[in-house]
Amino acid sequence: MGFLGLYALHSFSPVDPDELARDETFMRMLCKIEHRSLEELRSLLNSYASRVRFKHERHGAMQDLQGRLLVKTPAGRNYMRLAEKTHLDVLEIKQKAGFTPPMPSWDEICLSKSDLIDLPTDWKAHLSQWRGIYLIVDQDDGARYVGSAYGTENLLGRWLVHVKRDKGVTVELALRNTDAFRFSILELVSPTAGVEEVVACERNWMHRLDTIGNGLNV
């Protein structure tokens, strides 16, 4: 867990749940915390009469440790912790500040729509250079779609096309909510691979995963 800074509570005020639901930044953050779709979260917010918004002011102490101090994440999940009762083991004090986690290996990547929208810059750089065969899984029912990315789009460009609106962009995906999509890479292909080679590889994965007869490839 990384140290962002120290903040003092300045004020707080009630906020209407509808206003929160219209705040795209807040909703993306909530998706990452709750691991739920936007529709589920909007329904959850509407179940409350009101929420509270806190306004904080940055404290000047320990600024030199911002983005450098790493501590062991405490067990359990709490909305609020008291510093005097929470023991945090120091894992590392980095020489260079930074909050971006290292990018995993290509075969370990699994990204949601909200992940794609908020990707770190260096992750974007890699995915915009990689081309290959990818898998979309609809988390609502486990349905699968195999696609390929090559040319100028590459993986990042193609994935962003899939999530640029509330519904998918192909015949079957257009019936589905993009908030439930999860993206992973099945195989990387050479930058010099021709279109026919990439398409043949894509068809092979469709056959192996049976996504034409029992999936979302039509």
N, C-alpha and C positions, 0 to 999 in steps of 0.2 A: 504494500500500500504506500503510495507516494504522498509527500507533504505538499499541499497546495498553498497554505498560508493560515494566518490567524485572523479571525473576523469577530467583531463585536456587534451585538444586536442593537440596531438603531431604532427600529419601530416595526410594527406589524399591523395588518388590516385584513378584514374579511374579503374574499374574492368569490365571485359567482363561478360555479363549475363550468358553465357554458363558455365563459371567458378563458378558462384554462384549456378547455377542449379546442379552442381556436388558436392557441399558442403552439405553433409547430415545433419550436425548440423544446418547450416543456414536454410535449407529447413524445417526441423522439427520446428524450431522456427517460421518461417514464417507461417506454417500451423496453429499454435496455435494463432497467431495474426490475420490472415486473415480469419480463419475458412473456408478454401477452400482445395480442393484436391491437391496433388502434380502435377497432370497433368495440372490443371487450373493455378497453380502458375508458372510452367515452361513456359506455353504459355504467361502468363503475363510478365515474365522476358524477354522473347524473343521479346516483343513489344518495348523494350527500346534499344536504340543504345549502351548505357553504363550506369553503375551505379558508385557510389563513395563509397570507403571503407575508413573508418576513423580509425586511430590508436590513442588510448588514453593511458595516463599514470595515474596510481593510485596516488591520492593526500593523504597525510598523515593525514589531518585534520578529526576529528570526527570518527576515526577508532573504538573507544570504543562503538559507537552506531550501528555498522554494524550488521544487523540481529536482532536488539533489538528495534529500533525505528519504530513505526507504525503511519502512517498519513492517514488522510481521502483522498480517491482518488478524485481528482478534476473532476468536470463535463466536459463533452465533450471528444473529442478524438483528440489529437494533436501530430504531429510527434515530435515537439520540444516545450518546454516551457521555458520562461525566469524566473529565480528564483525571480528576483525583482518584477515580475508582477504576481506571482502565490502564492496565500495564501494557506498554507497547515496546517489544524488543526491537532495537535498532539493527537492521540488516546491512545497511550500506549508506555511506555518504558519497555520492558520485562527484567527480571533478566537474563534469559538465551537466548543467540543468537540462531536463527534458522529461515529458510525460508520455511520449509515444512508446507503446510497448513494441518489442521486436516483432517483425513480421514472421509468422510461422512458415514452415515449409509448404510448398504449393499443395501437397497432398493432405495437408492438415487444415486447409482453409475451409471454413463454413460460415457464410455471412448472411445476415438477414437484410431486409430492405433498409432498416434504420442504420445498420452497420455500413451499408454502401453509401448512404447519404453523408455519413460523418467519418468517412475513411481518413486516416492520417495521410499526409502528403506523400510520404515515401512509399506507403502501401499503394497509393494511386499510381505512382510512377512505375512500380513493378507490374501491376495488373494492366496498365495501358500498353506495356511492351509485350506481355505474354499473349500467345494465341493457343487455342486448344479446344478440347471437348469438355463441356461442362454439364452439370446435373442441377436441375431445379426440383426441389421436393416441396409440395404443398403441405405444410404442417397440419392443416385442418383435417386431411384425410389420408396423407401419405402418398398421394398420386405423384408420378414422376415424369419429368420432361428432359430429354437430352437435346442439347444444342451445340453449335460450333461457333467459334469466334476467330476471324482472320481478317486480313486486309488492314484498313485504317482503323477499324473499330477496336479490334482485339478484345480481350475479356472485359476490361472495365467498361468500354463503350457499349458493348453488347448488353452487359448486365444492367447498366443504367437505363438503357432503352426498355428493358423488361419492367422496371419499377418506376418509370417516370409518371405513371398515373395510377389510379386506384385499381384498375383492372389490367390483366395481361394483354399482350399484343398479338399473340397468335390465335388461331381459331379456338382451341381448347382453353388456353390460358386466359383469353378474354372473358371467360365466364367466372374467373376466379379473382379473389382478393389478393393483391400483391403483398399486403402486410404479412401474409402467412408464408411467403416464399423463402426458401433457404438455398443458397448457392454454394456449390463445391466444384472442384476441378477433377475430372476423370482422367485426363491425359493432356500433357503439353505437346505441342507439335513444333517442328522446326520453323523458324521465321521464313525459310526458303521453300517450305512445302507448298506445292501447287494446290489450287482449289479442289481439283478432283481427288487428290490424296486426302485432303482434310475431310471432304464430304464422305469418302469411303470409310474413313476412320469413325466418323460420326454415325454412319449407318450400322457399322459393326457394334458400336455401343448400344444403339437402339435395339438391335437384335439380342444382344447379351442380356440387357436389362428388361427386355420385352415391353418397351414403352410404346410400340405401335399398336399392338393388339390389346394390351392391358395397361396403357399409360396415356400420356397427353400428347404424343406425337401422332399427327394425322397426316 
